[in-house]
């Protein structure tokens, strides 16, 4: 539903490509103002009539893509949560991709993702290109979006078996698989420091043992993934793209069990099909 509202909004306003916020805020009766704030990253103040209002965005947000996502997130609140006169959201509530619960913040994130990165246009641009960090960064530039939001949407629309992983303080915070990526990357697992040197050119992927990311696999060198990564020092972490460019060997019973028990598999639009099934 959240995604569909964003799709319909873009359709009605005939918006293509990177979003110009004035093309949406003006028809909706919204104004956007940057303010100094220690208490929130984004806030919505609705007019007493319920129509129109003001979006406040923290001036100190350094990454332009993150600032744009914050604005889109608050527009999501305006359209999706009409019973609220005002809402304020901190850094941990906006683009919190570890949050998979059904709640207003997750709904606003889903709306913002589709508003900034329309699935149909992303799918057309991606086509059958092989996964790479360069492809993701090019898409982020095309839509003026953050890398985190872009890698997640890329994995949503990719035909390749791939996944985006966010690692912070050497631990996996979240992972976002494509529909055809049938493997479980466990949150909270520690990642070997050597995997995150991120010195490979963005248009190249390096081969790593599958067991470095998927604990259900043995350390057999034949079970490999291709990996690209980019450091994000502002957020104290690294964004990783994994690509299972061939079927992994020596899958274990534990791996199959984790797939069956994965509670996240079917609670979002990314989990509507069993992995690998058409």
Phi and psi in degrees as a GROMACS rama.xvg file:
@    title "Ramachandran Plot"
@    xaxis  label "Phi"
@    yaxis  label "Psi"
@TYPE xy
-62.8396  -43.4644  UNK-2
-64.2566  -41.6418  UNK-3
-65.6636  -34.9355  UNK-4
-63.3304  -42.8222  UNK-5
-65.8678  -41.1959  UNK-6
-61.3286  -44.3104  UNK-7
-67.3277  -36.8176  UNK-8
-62.618  -46.2918  UNK-9
-63.1243  -38.507  UNK-10
-65.7846  -47.294  UNK-11
-64.9018  -35.8081  UNK-12
-91.8469  3.20082  UNK-13
54.3566  49.2018  UNK-14
-96.2428  129.972  UNK-15
-126.531  147.483  UNK-16
71.0847  -153.816  UNK-17
-61.9742  134.425  UNK-18
-73.6368  129.846  UNK-19
-98.2623  116.389  UNK-20
-62.3679  -30.9203  UNK-21
-63.7416  -23.017  UNK-22
-69.3313  -17.4071  UNK-23
-110.252  -43.848  UNK-24
-64.698  -38.6323  UNK-25
-63.9434  -49.7489  UNK-26
-61.408  -29.7436  UNK-27
-85.8493  -6.76163  UNK-28
76.1515  27.9797  UNK-29
-107.57  148.948  UNK-30
-121.626  152.016  UNK-31
-119.504  132.316  UNK-32
-136.075  133.147  UNK-33
-87.3042  135.998  UNK-34
-136.484  159.875  UNK-35
-80.799  128.436  UNK-36
-151.58  137.965  UNK-37
-107.501  -9.76124  UNK-38
-100.471  -17.4026  UNK-39
-155.001  159.924  UNK-40
-95.2133  -34.8541  UNK-41
-146.329  149.63  UNK-42
-149.043  151.303  UNK-43
-120.709  128.638  UNK-44
-121.199  109.849  UNK-45
-87.0509  144.037  UNK-46
-64.7833  155.245  UNK-47
-60.8902  -26.43  UNK-48
-73.3065  -15.5508  UNK-49
89.7731  -9.62019  UNK-50
-111.597  121.739  UNK-51
82.0966  177.485  UNK-52
158.597  -161.562  UNK-53
-129.352  138.862  UNK-54
-107.473  126.672  UNK-55
-106.641  133.289  UNK-56
-127.459  134.694  UNK-57
-62.4836  124.112  UNK-58
-64.3452  -29.9742  UNK-59
-78.227  -0.73548  UNK-60
-66.7123  118.676  UNK-61
-82.7999  -36.0267  UNK-62
-83.6264  120.84  UNK-63
-56.0838  -39.6238  UNK-64
-63.3397  -37.7519  UNK-65
-67.9256  -38.3398  UNK-66
-65.5396  -41.4518  UNK-67
-65.341  -39.0422  UNK-68
-63.91  -38.9476  UNK-69
-61.1449  -43.4245  UNK-70
-62.6023  -44.686  UNK-71
-64.7743  -37.0256  UNK-72
-59.4447  -44.4357  UNK-73
-70.3384  -34.2937  UNK-74
-61.4537  -37.7448  UNK-75
-58.8987  -44.8956  UNK-76
-60.0092  -41.0753  UNK-77
-61.0045  -42.0941  UNK-78
-86.0938  -30.9059  UNK-79
-93.8958  -28.5966  UNK-80
-123.136  68.5483  UNK-81
-73.7008  -11.423  UNK-82
-82.2308  -8.51797  UNK-83
-97.7968  124.393  UNK-84
-74.1698  -32.4874  UNK-85
-151.504  151.579  UNK-86
-146.845  143.528  UNK-87
-130.519  141.486  UNK-88
-131.375  130.772  UNK-89
-88.5714  177.553  UNK-90
-60.298  -32.6784  UNK-91
-80.1374  -8.86691  UNK-92
-101.574  -21.1025  UNK-93
-98.548  130.288  UNK-94
55.8239  39.8157  UNK-95
-89.0205  87.9555  UNK-96
-77.8322  -3.6615  UNK-97
-84.1504  -9.13386  UNK-98
-88.7971  107.593  UNK-99
-110.751  5.25878  UNK-100
-76.7826  153.558  UNK-101
-79.6936  105.718  UNK-102
-154.482  166.625  UNK-103
-56.3029  -36.2125  UNK-104
-69.7393  -41.9819  UNK-105
-65.6867  -39.5416  UNK-106
-63.2251  -42.1609  UNK-107
-66.8368  -33.9387  UNK-108
-64.8728  -44.3241  UNK-109
-62.9414  -41.4277  UNK-110
-60.8625  -48.7941  UNK-111
-61.8414  -39.7004  UNK-112
-59.4255  -45.3755  UNK-113
-74.7341  -33.4123  UNK-114
-64.6187  -41.5238  UNK-115
-85.5412  -31.3035  UNK-116
-128.795  75.0457  UNK-117
-59.5371  127.015  UNK-118
-57.192  -43.7193  UNK-119
-64.1425  -40.9932  UNK-120
-71.3421  -38.9534  UNK-121
-60.655  -46.056  UNK-122
-60.3934  -40.6651  UNK-123
-66.7473  -38.4219  UNK-124
-72.5373  -37.3082  UNK-125
-70.5211  -45.1105  UNK-126
54.3994  -129.004  UNK-127
-110.165  21.4774  UNK-128
-61.8155  146.053  UNK-129
-71.2783  145.993  UNK-130
-63.0314  141.8  UNK-131
-164.767  157.276  UNK-132
-64.396  -34.7218  UNK-133
-61.4061  -41.5817  UNK-134
-60.2772  -43.907  UNK-135
-65.0933  -43.9973  UNK-136
-67.1035  -34.5973  UNK-137
-65.0978  -40.8662  UNK-138
-66.149  -39.6421  UNK-139
-61.574  -41.1894  UNK-140
-67.4079  -39.2646  UNK-141
-59.8359  -40.6326  UNK-142
-104.292  4.43508  UNK-143
55.4941  44.6594  UNK-144
-114.393  165.393  UNK-145
-72.9874  155.485  UNK-146
-64.2855  -38.175  UNK-147
-62.9928  -48.0942  UNK-148
-64.1088  -37.0619  UNK-149
-69.6398  -41.3737  UNK-150
-66.7828  -33.3928  UNK-151
-68.1906  -45.9312  UNK-152
-67.9069  -35.737  UNK-153
-57.9322  -46.0435  UNK-154
-67.669  -27.4403  UNK-155
-63.4307  -39.2504  UNK-156
-102.419  -10.6459  UNK-157
-67.8986  140.931  UNK-158
-84.7648  -17.9426  UNK-159
-78.4195  158.709  UNK-160
-85.3829  96.4405  UNK-161
-144.555  171.164  UNK-162
-154.33  144.553  UNK-163
-98.1663  140.43  UNK-164
-133.088  132.178  UNK-165
-105.352  123.431  UNK-166
-117.536  125.759  UNK-167
-133.75  134.064  UNK-168
53.9677  38.9458  UNK-169
67.1061  14.5604  UNK-170
-126.715  146.642  UNK-171
-72.8073  122.464  UNK-172
-94.6817  -45.9396  UNK-173
-153.075  159.965  UNK-174
-139.293  149.028  UNK-175
-130.64  103.666  UNK-176
-89.7717  154.223  UNK-177
-73.868  162.131  UNK-178
-56.6827  -26.3338  UNK-179
-98.7166  8.41054  UNK-180
-93.5062  104.953  UNK-181
-95.5313  23.7243  UNK-182
-117.579  154.178  UNK-183
-105.537  120.067  UNK-184
-103.321  114.657  UNK-185
-78.9534  126.066  UNK-186
-66.0812  145.575  UNK-187
88.2059  -13.3382  UNK-188
-68.7807  143.475  UNK-189
-81.0194  139.75  UNK-190
-107.556  134.436  UNK-191
-59.2554  135.152  UNK-192
-58.5072  -34.8252  UNK-193
-64.1203  -19.6247  UNK-194
-76.0367  -17.1358  UNK-195
-114.494  31.5292  UNK-196
-73.2014  -26.1627  UNK-197
54.3999  33.2226  UNK-198
-94.2249  -5.31895  UNK-199
-73.2417  138.329  UNK-200
-52.8342  145.871  UNK-201
-64.9079  -18.4394  UNK-202
-92.8162  7.75743  UNK-203
-120.363  152.968  UNK-204
-122.85  139.341  UNK-205
-105  151.994  UNK-206
-86.8876  131.115  UNK-207
-132.919  157.55  UNK-208
-65.4921  136.86  UNK-209
-59.4639  -32.7428  UNK-210
-66.5183  -16.3682  UNK-211
-66.4237  -26.281  UNK-212
-116.339  -30.2929  UNK-213
-116.504  103.056  UNK-214
-64.9873  -19.2719  UNK-215
-73.059  -12.7226  UNK-216
-93.8651  148.388  UNK-217
-73.7323  176.49  UNK-218
-85.8226  15.3739  UNK-219
-56.4235  125.905  UNK-220
-63.0946  -20.4583  UNK-221
-72.9431  -21.5267  UNK-222
-89.3251  100.94  UNK-223
-130.64  157.8  UNK-224
-123.972  160.01  UNK-225
-100.051  140.965  UNK-226
-135.64  139.789  UNK-227
-131.678  152.458  UNK-228
-151.417  159.749  UNK-229
-139.199  133.099  UNK-230
-76.2648  144.138  UNK-231
-130.004  78.0941  UNK-232
-60.8036  -28.4427  UNK-233
-58.7293  -32.7607  UNK-234
-106.231  3.33057  UNK-235
65.553  37.1756  UNK-236
-156.563  -169.437  UNK-237
-134.614  139.699  UNK-238
-101.894  126.116  UNK-239
-119.696  138.434  UNK-240
-113.432  123.855  UNK-241
-109.355  142.9  UNK-242
-135.608  116.806  UNK-243
-86.8482  84.6695  UNK-244
-76.5125  -6.06818  UNK-245
-152.099  161.389  UNK-246
-62.3088  134.125  UNK-247
-79.2207  139.161  UNK-248
-91.6175  165.048  UNK-249
59.4763  43.6749  UNK-250
-68.7979  146.242  UNK-251
-108.726  167.96  UNK-252
-63.2523  -32.7816  UNK-253
-62.7165  -39.7516  UNK-254
-62.8518  -44.8544  UNK-255
-62.5913  -40.1479  UNK-256
-65.5247  -41.5962  UNK-257
-61.3582  -37.771  UNK-258
-63.611  -42.5406  UNK-259
-68.8381  -32.1031  UNK-260
-95.2269  -3.71314  UNK-261
-62.9507  107.37  UNK-262
-69.0484  -17.4716  UNK-263
-85.8763  -9.87589  UNK-264
-62.2619  -36.5462  UNK-265
-119.53  20.1852  UNK-266
-105.316  13.1356  UNK-267
-149.439  171.472  UNK-268
-63.5964  -18.2788  UNK-269
-77.1287  -15.1855  UNK-270
-112.868  24.4389  UNK-271
-80.8196  -12.4369  UNK-272
-126.099  148.248  UNK-273
-67.3261  132.412  UNK-274
-52.3654  134.789  UNK-275
85.8816  -10.1939  UNK-276
-92.2973  143.666  UNK-277
